[in-house]
Amino acid sequence: MSQANACFPGLRLEQGSAYENLFAQYGSFPVVISLEVVAHVYFPRRWASTLFALVEQGGTAIVSTPYHGYWKNLAMAVTGKMDGHFSVLWDHDHIKFWSVDTLDRLLREAGFGDIRLRRVERIPALAKSMVAIARK
């Protein structure tokens, strides 16, 4: 954080946890971006609730996470790539694996609507990541 603040002294940068009441600390915003976070949280519903609280009414949340769907997982299994991709030996790596359906369901449970999900990088069935744009 100190390096980021040194590089961008005119920009207010803060650090917090999705498990804290960030709304009480910072208020809400017209746009909240959460990139490559949800795959690393133990309690995704708490993360989604915090995200929802941080987005002002009528605002937008932008979320990205690695994509995992049937065809991609099947391709990894057939090619012997599952152990390398889902390695249990990595510390602090992905602990949740999201599909379009599961991310959509999580965001809807939190209260978001008008959710648009796009798979990105590579062909859709084997996409590397996905991006969700959700309205409050």
C-alpha positions as CSV (number, residue, x, y, z in Angstrom):
1,M,0.0,0.0,0.0
2,S,2.8,2.4,0.8
3,Q,4.3,1.9,-2.7
4,A,0.9,2.6,-4.3
5,N,0.4,5.8,-2.2
6,A,4.0,6.9,-3.1
7,C,3.3,6.4,-6.9
8,F,-0.1,8.1,-6.8
9,P,0.0,10.8,-4.0
10,G,-3.1,12.6,-5.4
11,L,-5.2,9.4,-5.2
12,R,-6.7,8.3,-1.9
13,L,-5.9,4.6,-1.6
14,E,-7.2,2.5,1.3
15,Q,-6.9,-1.2,2.2
16,G,-9.7,-3.2,3.8
17,S,-11.3,-6.6,4.1
18,A,-14.6,-7.7,2.6
19,Y,-15.3,-9.1,6.1
20,E,-15.3,-5.6,7.6
21,N,-18.1,-3.0,7.5
22,L,-16.5,-1.0,4.7
23,F,-19.7,0.9,4.1
24,A,-19.5,2.4,7.6
25,Q,-15.9,3.3,7.0
26,Y,-16.1,4.7,3.4
27,G,-19.7,5.1,2.3
28,S,-21.0,4.0,-1.1
29,F,-19.8,4.7,-4.6
30,P,-21.4,4.8,-8.1
31,V,-19.0,2.1,-9.3
32,V,-17.1,-0.5,-7.3
33,I,-14.6,-2.8,-9.0
34,S,-13.5,-6.1,-7.5
35,L,-10.9,-7.8,-9.7
36,E,-9.8,-11.4,-9.1
37,V,-10.9,-11.4,-5.5
38,V,-13.9,-13.7,-5.1
39,A,-12.0,-16.8,-5.9
40,H,-9.8,-16.2,-2.8
41,V,-12.5,-15.6,-0.1
42,Y,-13.7,-18.2,2.3
43,F,-17.1,-16.6,2.7
44,P,-18.3,-15.4,-0.7
45,R,-21.7,-14.4,0.5
46,R,-20.1,-12.0,3.0
47,W,-17.9,-10.6,0.2
48,A,-21.0,-10.1,-2.0
49,S,-22.9,-8.4,0.8
50,T,-20.0,-6.0,1.4
51,L,-19.8,-5.3,-2.4
52,F,-23.6,-4.6,-2.5
53,A,-23.3,-2.2,0.5
54,L,-20.5,-0.3,-1.2
55,V,-22.4,0.3,-4.4
56,E,-24.8,3.2,-4.2
57,Q,-28.4,2.8,-5.4
58,G,-28.5,2.7,-9.2
59,G,-24.7,2.1,-9.2
60,T,-22.7,-0.7,-10.8
61,A,-20.4,-3.4,-9.6
62,I,-17.7,-4.8,-11.9
63,V,-16.3,-8.2,-10.9
64,S,-13.8,-10.5,-12.6
65,T,-12.7,-14.0,-11.6
66,P,-11.3,-17.1,-13.3
67,Y,-13.9,-19.0,-15.3
68,H,-14.7,-22.6,-14.6
69,G,-17.3,-24.4,-16.6
70,Y,-18.1,-28.0,-17.7
71,W,-16.3,-27.9,-21.0
72,K,-13.2,-26.2,-19.6
73,N,-13.0,-28.7,-16.7
74,L,-13.6,-31.6,-19.1
75,A,-10.8,-30.4,-21.4
76,M,-8.4,-30.1,-18.4
77,A,-9.3,-33.6,-17.2
78,V,-8.9,-35.2,-20.7
79,T,-5.5,-33.5,-21.2
80,G,-4.2,-34.3,-17.7
81,K,-4.1,-30.7,-16.6
82,M,-6.4,-30.9,-13.5
83,D,-3.7,-31.4,-10.9
84,G,-1.7,-28.5,-12.1
85,H,-4.7,-26.2,-12.4
86,F,-6.3,-27.1,-9.1
87,S,-3.2,-27.7,-7.2
88,V,-3.7,-28.1,-3.4
89,L,0.0,-27.4,-2.9
90,W,-0.2,-23.6,-3.6
91,D,-0.5,-21.4,-0.5
92,H,-3.0,-18.6,-0.6
93,D,-4.3,-19.4,-4.1
94,H,-7.9,-19.9,-5.4
95,I,-10.2,-21.6,-2.9
96,K,-13.5,-21.2,-4.9
97,F,-14.0,-21.9,-8.6
98,W,-16.8,-20.0,-10.3
99,S,-19.0,-20.7,-13.3
100,V,-21.2,-18.2,-15.0
101,D,-24.2,-19.7,-13.2
102,T,-22.6,-19.7,-9.7
103,L,-21.4,-16.1,-9.9
104,D,-24.7,-15.0,-11.3
105,R,-26.5,-16.7,-8.4
106,L,-24.2,-15.2,-5.8
107,L,-24.7,-11.7,-7.1
108,R,-28.5,-12.1,-7.3
109,E,-28.6,-13.4,-3.8
110,A,-26.8,-10.3,-2.6
111,G,-29.4,-8.1,-4.3
112,F,-27.9,-7.2,-7.6
113,G,-29.9,-7.2,-10.8
114,D,-29.3,-6.6,-14.5
115,I,-26.3,-8.9,-14.3
116,R,-24.3,-9.3,-17.5
117,L,-21.6,-11.9,-17.6
118,R,-19.0,-12.4,-20.3
119,R,-16.3,-15.0,-20.6
120,V,-13.0,-13.5,-21.8
121,E,-9.7,-14.6,-23.2
122,R,-9.8,-17.7,-25.4
123,I,-13.0,-19.2,-26.9
124,P,-16.0,-18.9,-24.5
125,A,-16.1,-22.6,-23.6
126,L,-12.4,-22.6,-22.5
127,A,-12.3,-19.0,-21.3
128,K,-9.7,-18.0,-18.9
129,S,-11.8,-15.5,-16.9
130,M,-15.2,-13.9,-16.8
131,V,-16.4,-10.4,-16.1
132,A,-19.7,-9.6,-14.4
133,I,-21.3,-6.1,-14.6
134,A,-24.2,-5.9,-12.1
135,R,-26.5,-3.0,-11.2
136,K,-27.9,-2.2,-7.8
